[in-house]
Amino acid sequence: MQKDCDVAIIGAGIGGLTLALNLHEAGISCRVYESAAQLSALGVGINLLPHAVRELERFGLLEKLAAVAVTTKDSAFFNQHGQFIYSEPAGRYAGYNWPQFSIHRGDLQGILLEAVRQRLGHDAVLEGHRCTGFEQDKEGVTAHFTGPAGEARDDARAEILVACDGVHSVVRKALHPNEGAPRYSGVNMWRGTVAVKPFLSGACMVRAGWFPVGKMVIYPIRDAIDAEGNQLVNWLAELASPEPARRDWNGIGKLDDFFPTYADWHFDWLDVAAMIEATQNILVYPMVDQDPLPRWSFERVTLLGDAAHPMIPRGSNGAGQAILDSPCLVAQFKRFGLNAQALSVYDDIRRKETGDVVLMNRKAPPDAILQKVYDLTGGKRFGKIEDVISQEELRAISENYKNVAGFNKDVLNRGKAVAR
């Protein structure tokens, strides 16, 4: 069977499209196979931390990202009474060489998709191709597909297959058929976007509350969306729940299932309850991850992004780690060729690095600042935060996460944060 491309990429999400740009830059041919009949702007907000933005800068995308995103100025922490705990600058405001962006996932995917089609050709991304399985031999891999209605699609032949097909990865299930169910953290999250007047700095990522009183993450993802100067604000509400919601990023949530916890969150800097009530479309998703795998790569097939390292969405690092996977993988292709050795080296590097983030997101994400204060105060109001805990102790929690997640400012600015 004739080869269709050097690398077949399964999935046109953030990881798959970023990989395509990296492969093209290296002169390696590829094609992206996407299950959706037509790609559209689904999802809600995500954050791109400086280590991920640095990688996208190499493709000249910063101007386009800045035009549709909010350039994050700071990150702030409050308790469930709206009392200030801690804040720190973000991105370039913190001295990084790159900004931090808060952006709608659909906007980011759209920018990446446009870049791939402009540079690789419109047929570089084939929609309506759901991967159903694969076979490999000494010369390459054959991937099998069906269309949106289950109709047969032509097979694809490549030297390497990279699965970027997300948390429900067909390829991951084939490589690890006995892995078992996702690990549920005991928390479900409800998410939405809504028009809100700018609050605090106008570009602040807020984390507030803690369990069992409820926790929220709130930040703007689009500026000046109407004549009143409103921003599109992304919010996420978390509650401990005995049963996980269905593992569907587009699962529909019900207001009554979580709103009573936040009904009295009326702060002088934001009326959180009113914001939630004004939201028309609410999504629900379980806070789940998977234990790090012993291996991602089997001969000519490997995993990338959420297919490789699904993590609890804390720390704003899921999309970022998918973006960081790609340059590492392509560096090994340039070093060893399109073969199993390249995949093995990539596997060893990124599996360790992302595994550390998965485990850190379980036990000590940036949210641990909120947990520490809640434990010390019993969830009660305080006079001054300095009477509870020092700013230096809170800063240490934040810096520890940055070190593990690969965006320590000094290391990143020296250009040594991403293993190549």
JOWOLIN-V568422 format. One line per field, one symbol per residue. psi: psi as a letter, one per 30 degrees, with the letter a starting at -180 (. if undefined). burial: # if it has 9 or more other C-alpha atoms within 8 Angstrom, else .. A space follows every 10 residues. Layout:
BEGIN
psi: ???
burial: ???
END
This chain:
BEGIN
psi: kkkelekkkj khaeeeeeee eeeeefgkkl kkjkekekkl ilabllkjle eeeeefefgh feeeeffflk jkelkkklaf ggkkeklkll bffgglfllk kkkkeeeeee eeeeeeeeef legfjjlgjj kfalklaffa kkkkllaegg lklklkklek kjjhgafhke eeeeeifgea lljkfgklkk llklkkkklb ffhkjkkkal kggkklkkkk fkliflffgl ljkklkkkkk kekklkijfg kklkefffee egfgijlffk jeeeeeffke jklkkkjlak kklfkfkjcg kllkbffeik lkikghfeee eeefeeeeee eeefeflile eeeeeeeeef eeeeeeeeee fefhlfffee eeeeeffggl lldkfffekl eeeeeeeeee eeeefghkee eeffggfkk.
burial: ..#.###### ########## ####...### #######... #.######## #######... ##..##.### ########## ##.###..## ###..#.### ########## ###.###..# ...####### ####.#...# ########.. ..#..##### ######..## ###....... ...#.##### ######.##. ..######## #.######## #####...## ########## ...#.....# #.#....##. .#..###... ###.##..#. .######### .....###.# ########## ####.##### ########## ###..#.### .######.## #.######.# ##.####### #.##..#.#. ....#..### ...#..###. ########.. ###...#...
END
